[in-house]
Amino acid sequence: MSRLTKAREHTVRNRTGRAVPAWAVLTVVCGGQFLIVLDISVVNVALPSIRSDLGLGETGLQWVVNAYTLTFAGFLLLGGRIADLFGRERTFLFGLGLFTAASLVGGLAQGPWMLVTARAVQGLGAAVLAPATLSIITTSFPEGVRRTRAIGTWTAVGAGGGAAGGLVGGVLTDFLSWRWVLLVNVPVGAVLLVGAVLCLPTNRGGLSRRLDVFGALLVTVGVAALAYGIAASESHGWGSGRSTLPIAAALAGLVLFGRLQSRAAEPLIPPRLFLIRSVSTANTVLLAIGAATFCVWYFLSLYMQNVLHYSPVRTGLCFLPHTVAVIVGSKLAPRLMSHVDGRLIGAAGGLLAAVGMAWQSTLTAHGTFVGTILGPGILMMTGAGLLMTPITTAATSGVPAADQGVVSGLLNTSSQLGGALGLTVLVTAAADRISSLPGPAGAEEALASGYSLAFRIGVVFLLAGTALIALLPKPVPRQT
């Protein structure tokens, strides 16, 4: 009997009612998450080639990146609620199909606006897809060790996608064309679509199919405007109307959204979710942690190429240890959590990442791979891997299955907005430091000093987020 029970625990039922191994479901949803995170960073190395090929100016080039990140951040909450109301499997298939089709159009783009539009649609597809990936896991695996390990794998794959973006983008751009940083999504997306049809459990959503359309538009425009204002401040400054007006409008819209949601019969984000301490605390932690960790790839890429004069491919290869470290940390966390309070694991991971970032802040114009990149990188990424799994597990524990999608959307939104805000603050601080130091004769030293300051500020964000972990509720012991 115990063997039969164990076997059933390792399977789920697909749309035809056939038992499918749980690892197959996990593989498909993690593949979708990998594509989402990969496309946040994969185009960065390809931007010079895109500019020369399509004739983009600096503003247009910025929108190749922002068009994806803004629509991704803006539509995440809507994507999460759609998954809850209309079914996670259907939402996964729609989001992945839209993402794959937009990748094809972007890879074949013949002009700047065709590419920017395709990137925006990619972001929309990713926003629909991302919450579905996590909510499928949390509803397919029971709370406890199995779910924790599954979330650890999901975290590792997602973090690995972010780390691999520089390498994948550099290799494809150098040996094929910039177009392949988008076209590579097409065959991978097609395989995942087939896998989703064959493996994913069917979920028809909630009994009600009513969607708070006005609330969805209000929060989407508000979040997108906030992200736009943050992004605009990097090039126009915080005092410019191009940044302050969108941010002010976004805050006003979000306040109005909150008031309307408290009165709505079927709200987009049920206010009762914020009364769950694990949900509210975990989102605050992710906001602070995202503000620190998103800067790692950005500043290290600039440091290696502008100061150490590494090629794009070499820069990407130097991120391989980071990728391995974050995967190891993410896979180690669930094993430790079966013996130790997850809050302690998360706090230890946050402190380890802070030590690594503090070490990273000592970089100089004459740095070496081993001492300046490898050592700090392993500490930062191992700590980040240990940190993310307990936070995600805590946020999704005790949440009704009908709300798993919107909670997943909230987690992604907090992380993305934290990253956008943190990166803007750090870029502004680094630019001020660089401009205040000597000119061309000491250009490399000035750049290194600016990047160093950014990492020191990142340490403060990391420590703040780590301290908030103490507010998470104590895990409830489970029967074994």
Secondary structure, DSSP 8 states (H G I E B T S, - for coil): -HHHHHHHHTEEE-TTS-EEEHHHHHHHHHHHHHHHHHHHHTTTTTHHHHHHHHT--HHHHHHHHHHHHHHHHHHHHHHHHHHHHH-HHHHHHHHHHHHHHHHHHHHT--SHHHHHHHHHHHHHHHHHHHHHHHHHHHHHS-TTHHHHHHHHHHHHHHHHHHHHHHHHHHHHHHHT-TTHHHHTHHHHHHHHHHHHHHHS------S-----HHHHHHHHHHHHHHHHHHHHHHHH-TTSHHHHHHHHHHHHHHHHHHHHHTT-SS-SS-GGGGGSHHHHHHHHHHHHHHHHHHHHHHHHHHIIIIIS---HHHHHHHTHHHHHHHHHHHHHHHHHHTTS-HHHHHHHHHHHHHHHHHHHTT--TT--IIIIIIHHHHHHHHHHHHHHHHHHHHHHTT--GGGHHHHHHHHHHHHHHHHHHHHHHHHHHHHHHHHHS--GGGHHHHHHHHHHHHHHHHHHHHHHHHHHGGGS--------
